[in-house]
Amino acid sequence: MLGATTLVLLAVTVLAALGFSYGWVFLLIFLGQVLLIFSVYKVLREYYTTDKTFDDFYEHYPIDRND
C-alpha cells in the first residue's frame, strides 16, 4: 500500500514537471491523497505490540541497561 501511494505521488511530480494535462494531474493528486489517508489509517490501526521502551534505545545499537 505504501509503495503504491509513493508511486502515485511520484507520478504526480513527474507528470506536472512534464506539462501533462491539468485533469490527469488533478486526478492523480486526488488519488494520491486518498491513498495516503488510507495508508495512514491502516498503519495506525495495525495490531502490533512490543515489549520495547525508549529505555531500550535502538534495536540495531542496544545499550546495556546496567550502564
KEKE-3310 file (N, C-alpha, C; in steps of 0.2 Angstrom, whole numbers, plus 5000, padded with zeros to 4 digits):
npx = (5004:5009:5019:5012:5006:5017:5022:5011:5011:5024:5023:5014:5022:5031:5023:5017:5029:5032:5022:5009:4992:4980:4969:4973:4984:4977:4968:4977:4983:4972:4969:4981:4980:4969:4974:4985:4979:4972:4982:4989:4979:4978:4991:4990:4980:4984:4987:4999:5011:5024:5037:5047:5054:5057:5069:5076:5083:5089:5086:5096:5107:5110:5109:5117:5108:5113:5123)
npy = (4994:5006:5007:5009:5021:5030:5028:5034:5047:5051:5050:5060:5071:5070:5070:5083:5091:5088:5094:5088:5086:5096:5090:5076:5077:5082:5072:5062:5068:5069:5055:5051:5058:5051:5038:5040:5044:5033:5024:5029:5027:5013:5009:5015:5008:4995:4980:4978:4974:4977:4974:4983:4998:5016:5016:5006:5010:5010:4996:4991:4996:4992:4997:4994:4990:4992:5002)
npz = (5000:5004:4995:4983:4985:4986:4973:4965:4970:4966:4952:4950:4952:4942:4930:4932:4930:4917:4910:4908:4905:4915:4920:4921:4930:4942:4945:4948:4959:4968:4969:4975:4988:4993:4994:5003:5015:5017:5019:5030:5040:5039:5044:5057:5063:5063:5072:5083:5095:5107:5118:5120:5125:5127:5134:5129:5118:5102:5092:5083:5089:5103:5121:5136:5150:5162:5162)
capx = (5000:5014:5023:5008:5005:5023:5022:5006:5014:5030:5020:5011:5028:5034:5018:5017:5035:5032:5017:5004:4985:4978:4964:4976:4987:4972:4965:4982:4983:4966:4970:4987:4978:4965:4979:4989:4975:4970:4989:4990:4974:4980:4996:4988:4975:4988:4988:5006:5013:5031:5040:5052:5053:5063:5075:5080:5086:5088:5087:5102:5113:5107:5113:5117:5104:5117:5127)
capy = (5000:5012:5008:5012:5028:5033:5028:5039:5054:5052:5051:5067:5076:5069:5072:5090:5094:5087:5098:5085:5090:5098:5085:5070:5078:5083:5066:5058:5071:5066:5048:5050:5060:5046:5033:5042:5044:5026:5021:5031:5023:5006:5009:5016:5003:4988:4977:4977:4975:4976:4975:4988:5005:5021:5014:5001:5014:5007:4988:4989:4998:4992:5000:4989:4994:4992:5007)
capz = (5000:5004:4988:4978:4987:4984:4966:4963:4971:4962:4946:4950:4952:4935:4925:4932:4928:4910:4907:4906:4906:4922:4923:4924:4936:4947:4946:4952:4966:4972:4971:4980:4994:4996:4996:5009:5021:5019:5021:5037:5043:5040:5049:5064:5065:5063:5078:5084:5102:5108:5125:5120:5128:5125:5138:5125:5113:5095:5092:5080:5093:5110:5126:5141:5155:5168:5162)
cpx = (5004:5018:5019:5007:5011:5024:5017:5009:5020:5028:5017:5017:5031:5029:5017:5023:5035:5027:5011:4997:4984:4974:4968:4980:4983:4970:4970:4983:4978:4967:4976:4985:4974:4969:4983:4985:4973:4976:4990:4985:4976:4986:4994:4984:4978:4989:4995:5008:5020:5032:5045:5050:5058:5069:5079:5084:5084:5090:5094:5108:5110:5112:5112:5113:5108:5122:5124)
cpy = (5006:5013:5011:5019:5032:5034:5033:5046:5056:5053:5058:5072:5076:5072:5080:5093:5093:5091:5094:5089:5090:5092:5078:5071:5079:5077:5062:5061:5069:5059:5047:5052:5054:5040:5034:5042:5037:5022:5023:5027:5016:5005:5010:5011:4996:4986:4975:4979:4974:4977:4980:4995:5010:5020:5009:5004:5011:5000:4987:4992:4998:4995:4995:4993:4995:4998:5013)
cpz = (5000:4998:4983:4979:4985:4976:4963:4964:4967:4954:4945:4949:4945:4930:4926:4929:4920:4907:4905:4908:4913:4924:4925:4930:4942:4949:4950:4959:4971:4974:4976:4987:4997:4998:5002:5015:5023:5021:5029:5042:5045:5045:5056:5067:5066:5070:5079:5092:5102:5116:5125:5122:5125:5128:5134:5119:5106:5095:5088:5084:5101:5115:5132:5147:5161:5168:5165)
residu = (MET:LEU:GLY:ALA:THR:THR:LEU:VAL:LEU:LEU:ALA:VAL:THR:VAL:LEU:ALA:ALA:LEU:GLY:PHE:SER:TYR:GLY:TRP:VAL:PHE:LEU:LEU:ILE:PHE:LEU:GLY:GLN:VAL:LEU:LEU:ILE:PHE:SER:VAL:TYR:LYS:VAL:LEU:ARG:GLU:TYR:TYR:THR:THR:ASP:LYS:THR:PHE:ASP:ASP:PHE:TYR:GLU:HIS:TYR:PRO:ILE:ASP:ARG:ASN:ASP)
# end
